[in-house]
């Protein structure tokens, strides 16, 4: 065994007896100074250069030893915490987080993992104040589902950098939203291409809260129907306490297709249609917004407007990374294009 290999082997064995690798351990294994290791890991380039071979050796040593930086010490030196607070998670009546929020957080965490930022969830004052800022220091905020000026005002008062995903923002923040109106147009265009002319838009009253998607999807339906010179069905400006009423009204108006605000409502509509003797899709085609469980597992599988949560999260992470270090953000308001996923619930109408 060579002398250098023996030293490396000895360093690893010595470190294995410790509970946690240190910067000095990485330096010893690599054969460079601790300050060089620190500069490599923090990406310093100003007044500092290192050979690619040494840089790679440092990174290999970090992986070999399982070294993790002391974030508390780093925060004290840099005046930053490296923490992004997540505000505004939505819950159903059983206390389960909405699938859309779970997807956003997952992809946001994956994207931020490439930086020195981590996520934490802040419950605030509960559901009554989902946009209250944390009591501990954070570098910025990722805000979900902000719907009103009051929500934005709370965020603005914090004076922290923030990005709003699937919701509104104030003048000091940025927003990344789905082009919901375009989603409605894509759905209507698809149904028209199949030969449907009497297309209803339905939404439960539980979704009539103030989220901007409510009006955007409805208006998108109106604009798309008018662009095809098709009549609006009476359901377009109605909200229903019971999905059964919406399906009944659509049937009485001889509709052959439904565009539904959410996948939850679409599944209930499909079940009730069967109950009254309608076949889906033979008698009634259905398109819904949201492409997550269980739309791919229903019978028939639902045609859906998929919302690009991964793309939204990646964009938001880039905005946050810039905002935290006070770099200018290219755009304050970004609309992301949805995708039409055609499955089994839409076919050519029987009549």
N, C-alpha and C positions, 0 to 999 in steps of 0.2 A: 504493500500500500504506500502511495506517495505521501510526502510530508503534508502537502496541502489537503489531500483527501482525508488523512488522519485527523487534521485539525478540524475539518468540517464535520467528520463523524463524531469527534469528541464534543463539538459545539452542540450538535443535535441531541446527543445523549444527555449532555448537561442540561439543556433546555427542557428535555422531556421530563426531568424531575421537578421542574417548576410548574406552577399552576397556569402561568400565562407568559407568552413570549413578549419580549420588550424590544424597543428600538435598538438597544445595544446588542441584543442577540442577533438581530438581522445584520447589523454592521459587522459583528464578529464572523458570522458565517460567510458574508460576502467579501470581507477583507477590505472594507472601506470605512470611512468615519461615520459616526452617527449623524452628523450634520448633512453628509452627502445622501444618506438614506432618507432623511427627512425631506430634503429638497426634491429628490426623485419622486417620493410618494405624494408630495403636495404640488407637483407639476411646475416647480419654479423654473423659469427660463431666463429671467432678467439677471444679467451679470453672472450667469451660471451655465455651464455646459458639462455634459458627461458623455462618454463614449456609449454607443448603443449596447455594446457587449456588457458594460457595467450596469447600465439601466436594467437590462434583462436579468442580470444576475441578482439584482436587488429584488425585482418582482418575483423571481423564482424562489428566493429565500423567504419572502413574505408568505408565499403559498405553502412552502415546505414547513415553515414553523407555525403557520396559522396565526400570524401576527395581526392584531387589530389595534388601530390607533386609539389612544385615550381621548375620547371626544370631549370630556369635561375640560381637560387641560387645553385642548385645541381651541375650544370655545372661549376660554379665558384669554388666550393669546390673540385670537382673531376678532374678538368682540362679536362673534356669531355663534349660534347654537347648532346650526346644521339641521334644524327641525322645522318641518312644514306642518301646520295644523290643518286637519280636515274638518270642515264644518258642514252641517246641513244634511247629514244622512237621513233618508226617509225610511220609515218603518211601517209595516202593516199592523193590523189590529192585534196580531199575535206577537208583536215585537221583533219581527224578522225584517232585516234590512232588504230593501228593494233590490232585485237582481241587477238592475241597471247601475245602481251605486256600487255594488260589489265588483262589477266588471270594471268600472272606471277606476276604483281604488287599486284593483289588481294591476291594471296596465300602468297606472301612474307610478306605483311603487316599482314596477319593473323598469320603467324609463328613468326614474330618479336614482335607481341603483347605480347607474353609470356616473353619477355625480357624487358630491359629498352631502347630499340632502336625504333626510329620512322623514317618514310620515308619522304623525301621531293623531289619534282621533280625540276630539274634544266634545264632550257632551253638553257643555254650557249649562244653561238653566233648564235643560230638558227640552221637550218638544215645543214648549211655549216660546223658547228663545234659542232656536237652533243656530243663530248666527252671532251669538255672543262670543267675544274673543277670549282666549285662554288667560288664566291668571299667571301663567309662567311665560318666560321669554321664548319667542319663536322668531324665525327669520321671515316667515311669510305664511300665507294661508291658501289652501285649495278649497273652494266653496262650491257646494253642489246644490242645484235646484233653487237658487235665489229667484224669487218671483215678483217681489214688490220693491218700490222705492224705499220703504221702511227697512227691508232686508239690506239693501245697498247702503243705507245711511249708517247702520251699525258697522258695516265693514269699512266705510270711509272714515269713520271716527277713530278707528284703530290706528290709522296712518301706517299700516303695514302693507308691504307688497302683497297682492292677491290676484288670483285668476279664478274666474267663475266658470264652471263647466256645466253645460245644460241649464244655464240660468243667466240672469242679468248681472251687470256690474255698474259701478259708479264711475266718475271721471278718472279716479286714481287707480282703478283696476282694469282688468282685461276680461273678455268673455269669449268662450269657445262653445258655440251652439250648433245644433243640427239645423239644416235648412228644412224645417218641417213642411213648409208650403210646397217645396219641391217634392217632398215625399208624397204628399197627397196627389200632386200632378202625375207623378210616376205611376201611382196606383190606378188613377182614373184612366190614364193613357193605356195602361195594360188591359184594363177591363174593356175599354172601347175597341182596342185592337182585336179582342176576341168576339166582338159583336154586341156587347151589352150597351144599352141605351138608357135604361131606367136604373140608375145607380143611386142608392141611398147612403147617406153619411149618418152614423149613429154614435152617440156618446152618452155614457151614464152621468147622472147628476153628480156623482162622487168625484168626477174629474173636472168639474166646472170651477175649481179653485183657480187661483190667479196665475198659474204658470203660463208663460208666453206660448207654449206649444198648443194650448187649447185653441186660441184664436188663429194661430198660424195654420194649423191643420185644417180647421174648418174653412178658412178663407182660401186655402189652397184648393180644397174641393170645389168651392164656388167658382173660382177662376178657371179651373180645369174644365168643369162642366160647361161653362159659358164659352170657352175657347172651342169646344166641339159643337156648339149650338144645341146643347142638350138641356132639357128642363131640370131644374133643381127639385129634388123630392122634398115633400113637406118636413121630413125629419131633419133637414140640414141645420135648422136653427132651433131645434128642440133639444132639451135634456131630459133624460128619463130616469125616474127612480128605480124602475124595473126594466131590465133588458127585454123581457117578454113583450112589453108595450111597444118598444122600438121595432122588434121583429114583426109584430102584428101589424103595425102601421105600414111597414115596408111591404108586407105581403098584400095588404089591402090596396096599396098604390101600385101593385103589379111590378114591383122591383125584381130584377133578376140578379142583382149583385149588391153587396154591402161593402163599404169602406168603413172600418171600425177604428176608433181612436186608440184602443189598446188591445193587447192580446188577451188579457183577462176577459174583457167584454166580448171579444170575438168568440172565445171558447163557450161562454154562456149563451151567446146568440146561436151558435151552431147546435148546441144541445137542445135549445128550445125549438129551433126550426125542425129538428127531427121529431120532437114531441108532438108537433102539430101536423106532422106528415110530410114535411118538406125534405127533399134529399139535397145534401151538400156534397158535390157542387152541381149536380144535375139540374136541380130547381133553383138553387141559390148559390152563387159564387161569393166567396168572402176573402177580403184582403184586410190585414191588420197591421198596425204599427207594433214594433218590437219583435226582434228575432231571437228570443231566448226561451228557455224551458217554460212550458212543454210544447211549443208550437211545432217542433219537428217530430213530436211523438203523438200528436193527435191523429184521429182518423176521420176524415182525410188530413194529411199534413197541411198546415196553413201556409198560404202565400203571404209573405210579410215584407214590410219596409224595415230593413235592418238599419239600426242607428250605429254609426261608426265610433263606438266608445274607445277602441284602442287608438285610433287616429286622434280623437279628441284629447285623450290623456297624454299622448306623445307631444302634441302641440302645446298643451298646458304646461307640461314639464319644461319645455324649452323656454316658454315665457317666464315661468317662475325662476329658472336658473339665471336668466338675464336680470330679472327684476330684483332679485336678492342682492346682486352685486352692483345694482344701479346702472346697468347698461340699458340703452334705449330699446323699447319693444317695437317691432316693425308695425304691428297692427293692434289696435285696442279691441276690435270686434271681428271675430272670425266665424264664418258659417261653413260647416262641413257637409259635404254631399252624402245623403243616405244611399242605400242600395236596395233595389227590388230583388227579392228572392222568390222565384216562382216555384210553387210546389203543387199539391194536388187539389187545393180548394178553389181553384179558378179554372173554368173551361168555357167553351163556346155555349151560349145560352140555348135552351131547348126551343124557345119560341122567339 
